[in-house]
Amino acid sequence: MAQLSGETRVLGVIGHPVGHTSSPAMHNAAIAALGLDYVYVAFPVRPEDLGQALAGIRALQIRGLNVTVPHKVGVMALLDEISPEARTIGAVNTIDHSEGRLIGHNTDAFGVMQSLRLDGGLDKLPLRVALLGAGGAARAILYGLLQCPEVENVALLNRTADRAEALAAALDPEGRRVVPGTLDEHSGKVVGQAGLLINSTSMGMHPHPDASPLPDPTCLHPGMVVLDIVYNPLETLLLRQARQAGARPVDGLGMLARQGARAFAIWTGMEPPVEAMRAAALERLGKPSA
């Protein structure tokens, strides 16, 4: 990292908590690789302090911020402008402070689609996709999937049907491409028909690495690509199950790095080295880079 000075521009992430985040490691690696006079830091912000934090961005001339849990939705009411993509998704994960205006973006959909193509080898997505979960991450992923005309059917499976139905109605109001359902012992047939399975739930995340979102992994099959957005641990039980079934496993670190790279480009106008960002995140997790 370059010597900090009075000219150094500040980037960061706000959330509560933020002690676990890999974003400072990733972005500072990109800053160092490009020789930019920036620094990226984590700011713990309690929900009740969000308004003051946004005022602080303006007062301190912070160039841009990532936004993580629990602020992705609440922050929207405090911004001057929201990109059409972020408004449709219903969440902001990136704030661009430009000419005194705070502009909200969402780079999660971009990150997952780039990861599917570049890490999963999917130049073209399959006709049928199964998406597990109906939370905030699922919303961005479903938005990205629906931008791909080759995807004809998305089975949206959640533990509770009402959340899946609400998300399907929000992003596919005519009900032409998204079929909501429950994730239970009867969902294996639906998953088995998919060429792509995406887990957007936290099942399998540390400290519960032995949990899988699939009640029955026998629905996994050769030729299927399985993306788990969990990246700690890097290889979840679901990805081990996918590998054993002959499917292609894709870990969540690619999505993390690529959504971060998109935010970095918004702030700086420069494309960062994604592999350097991924390697820094691996080191942060205590894993050797490939």
Buried (B, 14 or more C-beta within 10 A) or exposed (E): BEEEEEEBBBBBBBBBEBEEBBBBBBBBBBBBBBEBEBBBBBBEBEEEBBEEBBEBBEEEEBBBBBBBEBBBBBBBEBBEEBBEBBBBBBBBBBBBBBEEEBBBBBBBBBBBBBBBBBBBEBEEBBEBBBBBBBEBBBBBBBBBBBEBEEBEBBBBBBBEBEBBBEBBEBBBEEEEBBBBBBBEEEBBEBBBBBBBBBBBBBBBBEEEBEEBBBEBBEBBBEEBBBBBBBBBBBBBBBBBBBBEBEBBBBBBBBBBBBBBBBBBBBBBEEEBBBEBBBBBBBBBBEBEEE
